[in-house]
Amino acid sequence: MWPLVLVLLWGCLLFPGCGALVGPKEISGFEGDTVSLQCTYREELRKHKKYWCKESGFFISRCSSTVYAGDDGQERTEGRVSLQDSPQELTLKVTLRKLTLQDAGKYFCGVSKLGRDESFLVSLLVFPGTLRPSTQPQPTSTEDTRPAPSRTSLSRVSIPMVRILAPVLVLLSLLLAAGLAALGSYLLRWRKEAQLATETQRNEKVHLSHLNQTLSEQDPGVFG
C-alpha cells in the first residue's frame, strides 16, 4: 500500500498539475438525448481558457472539433455543443445535444496553459434509440377517441355494482335452494304415495284371490 502512495506522491511532484482538473470518466445517453457533465478545476486555473474536444489520432492523442468556453461566464454554443465556465464555482459545464451514434468516443475536458494543458479523458457512450424503454401510452384508434377509463375509475364503478348485486345473488341462491328442496320433497312424497298405491293394489289382488279360493272351496257350484 505505502509504495503505491509514494509513487502517486512522486508523480504529483513531477507533474504539478496532478488532480488540477477532475470530472466523470464516463457519460452515456440514447440517440437524440441531451447529456451534461461538469468539470471541476483548481483555483490557479480560474483565469485560463477552458475547452472541450474529441480525441483523435492513433499513436498520439490530439484534439479535434474543439469548442472553447466564453470569458464572460455566459454559455457559448457551437453546433450541438455548449460550454459554460463558472469561475466563481470553479466549474466548467459541458452540454451535448441531439446525440448521434457517431458522437460516441473519447473526449477531453481541458484547460489551456503554458507548457502542458490540464485535461482528463471522458468516454461518451451513445445507445441506439430503438433500445430506449417505451414509456408512452399506446395510440388509440381513430374510431374511438375517448380516453380509456383508468383502473381507478373502473374499480370505483365495479365496487358499488358488486355491493348491489351481492344481496340479489344471495337471494336468488336461497330461492333456488328452497325450490330444489321443495321439489325434492314433492318427488319423495309422490314416490312414496305411488309405492303405497301399488302395494295396496297388490294386497287387494291377493286378498281377492284368497277370497275367491275360499269361496270356491266352500261352495264349488257357485264358481263351477
C-alpha positions, 0 to 999 in steps of 0.5 A: 500500500505505502509504495503505491502512495509514494509513487502517486506522491512522486508523480504529483511532484513531477507533474504539478498539475496532478488532480488540477482538473477532475470530472466523470470518466464516463457519460452515456445517453440514447440517440437524440438525448441531451447529456451534461457533465461538469468539470471541476478545476483548481483555483490557479486555473480560474483565469485560463481558457477552458475547452472541450474536444474529441480525441483523435489520432492513433499513436498520439492523442490530439484534439479535434472539433474543439469548442472553447468556453466564453470569458464572460461566464455566459454559455457559448454554443457551437453546433450541438455543443455548449460550454459554460465556465463558472469561475466563481464555482470553479466549474466548467459545464459541458452540454451535448445535444441531439446525440448521434451514434457517431458522437460516441468516443473519447473526449477531453475536458481541458484547460489551456496553459503554458507548457502542458494543458490540464485535461482528463479523458471522458468516454461518451457512450451513445445507445441506439434509440430503438433500445430506449424503454417505451414509456408512452401510452399506446395510440388509440384508434381513430374510431374511438377517441375517448380516453380509456377509463383508468383502473381507478375509475373502473374499480370505483364503478365495479365496487358499488355494482358488486355491493348491489348485486351481492344481496340479489345473488344471495337471494336468488341462491336461497330461492333456488335452494328452497325450490330444489328442496321443495321439489325434492320433497314433492318427488319423495312424497309422490314416490312414496304415495305411488309405492303405497298405491301399488302395494295396496293394489297388490294386497287387494289382488291377493286378498281377492284371490284368497277370497275367491279360493275360499269361496270356491272351496266352500261352495264349488257350484257357485264358481263351477 
